[in-house]
């Protein structure tokens, strides 16, 4: 499961990617994605530190996408926001979690972590933006084809 911050970051990047040449205001991204603007502003700062977006204050300022959406994976977004799942820390956040000192979720997580990481590495912000675009079209009553995010095959 992604942290709330990572989920918000992915949603915000998808909104920006829908019109990637435009400079977006944080408040507009927040409204479009349904994210609290003050929290989103902090997330945008983290994304800017990683070079995914650039920010500019003042008149004509806002947030601009600096990287092609198809080259930003969900794993990279998780890493940029220090999501514990990609840091190979315990799923429950315990200090020490290993085969010898396992948390209640350890066996499950060890057996599924690879599939989860494969999904994060193979899904991009472009995939998220395509899904968002489809959802908007559907909400507007347009007839659209189903957009599917690639799901990697399970590891043997």
Secondary structure as the mmCIF struct_conf table of DSSP 4:
data_model
#
loop_
_struct_conf.conf_type_id
_struct_conf.id
_struct_conf.beg_label_comp_id
_struct_conf.beg_label_asym_id
_struct_conf.beg_label_seq_id
_struct_conf.end_label_comp_id
_struct_conf.end_label_asym_id
_struct_conf.end_label_seq_id
HELX_RH_AL_P HELX_RH_AL_P1 UNK A 4 UNK A 18
TURN_TY1_P TURN_TY1_P1 UNK A 19 UNK A 21
BEND BEND1 UNK A 22 UNK A 22
STRN STRN1 UNK A 24 UNK A 24
HELX_RH_AL_P HELX_RH_AL_P2 UNK A 26 UNK A 33
TURN_TY1_P TURN_TY1_P2 UNK A 34 UNK A 34
HELX_RH_AL_P HELX_RH_AL_P3 UNK A 37 UNK A 49
TURN_TY1_P TURN_TY1_P3 UNK A 50 UNK A 51
BEND BEND2 UNK A 52 UNK A 52
STRN STRN2 UNK A 53 UNK A 56
BEND BEND3 UNK A 58 UNK A 58
TURN_TY1_P TURN_TY1_P4 UNK A 59 UNK A 60
STRN STRN3 UNK A 62 UNK A 65
BEND BEND4 UNK A 67 UNK A 67
HELX_RH_3T_P HELX_RH_3T_P1 UNK A 69 UNK A 71
STRN STRN4 UNK A 73 UNK A 73
HELX_RH_AL_P HELX_RH_AL_P4 UNK A 74 UNK A 80
TURN_TY1_P TURN_TY1_P5 UNK A 81 UNK A 82
TURN_TY1_P TURN_TY1_P6 UNK A 84 UNK A 88
TURN_TY1_P TURN_TY1_P7 UNK A 91 UNK A 92
BEND BEND5 UNK A 95 UNK A 95
BEND BEND6 UNK A 98 UNK A 101
TURN_TY1_P TURN_TY1_P8 UNK A 104 UNK A 105
HELX_RH_AL_P HELX_RH_AL_P5 UNK A 106 UNK A 122
STRN STRN5 UNK A 124 UNK A 124
HELX_RH_AL_P HELX_RH_AL_P6 UNK A 125 UNK A 139
TURN_TY1_P TURN_TY1_P9 UNK A 140 UNK A 141
HELX_LH_PP_P HELX_LH_PP_P1 UNK A 152 UNK A 155
#
